[in-house]
Each structure stands twice: as C-alpha cells, then as structure tokens.
Amino acid sequence: MTQREIRERAAFKKKMQKDGYIPPNKPKLNRKKYIAEAKEEWNGRKRCYLWDHYLVDAVSYMLLQTEGTSARASPEAVGAAKVLKLAVRLKKFSDELKAAGKDTYSLAEQYEYIRDILEA
C-alpha cells in the first residue's frame, strides 16, 4: 500500500468514527499499571474459600476469549491456559518431591521443571 492509500484509509476511518458508523479506537492499556492494580486488588481481598470458585470462573472466561470473527485464540486466552498448565505442573513437581522423600527444593529446580511452559 502506498502512503497516499494509507492516509486515505485513515481519513475514511476517522470520518466513519465521527459519523458513528464504527466505534472509536480503544485507548491503549498501560499493562504494567493494570497488572499492579490487579495484584493490589487480589492481595487486598478478604480471605475465604469461595475465591477458588471465582478464580476458576474467571479463568474459564479468559479461555473463551477469541480475536475477531476468526475465532482465533487471544493472547489472554493463551495466558490463562498457561496458568492452568503451570498449576498442574507445580502439583506434579510437589508430588514427585514427596515421593522422593524430599521436603526442600531450590527455586532453580522448580523453574527448570516448569520452564517449557513459561517459554511456550
């Protein structure tokens, strides 16, 4: 596409947004701030066992996230799937430690055990 075509398309999009035919652009998400706010909310919650239920529901909703009409999995859905795989793998790591009679481990050992999921 030429620069002229790019400018024409951008102008057309702005006109369509101004006339109300298409929605305005979403503001950019400050990811670091969003994560910090989420951590603060989560850590400040009142402790109760019902949080397990709400957390499972939240992960289920995230797994359903798709991009556009192509039903392509969103990066958020992939992130939620990674969280589930990590939880299963960490449980397996813990079970293997118990079976081996060990009760201590280094973070490096644990990281190596889950590294493939984190880097996927």
Residue pairs with C-beta under 8 A, 6 or more apart in sequence:
1 9
13 22
16 22
17 23
17 24
17 25
45 51
59 80
59 83
59 84
62 76
62 77
62 79
62 80
63 77
63 80
63 81
63 84
64 77
65 73
65 74
65 76
65 77
65 80
66 72
66 73
66 74
66 77
67 73
67 74
82 117
82 118
82 120
85 117
86 114
86 117
86 118
89 113
89 114
89 117
90 110
90 114
93 105
93 110
93 113
93 114
97 103
97 105
111 118
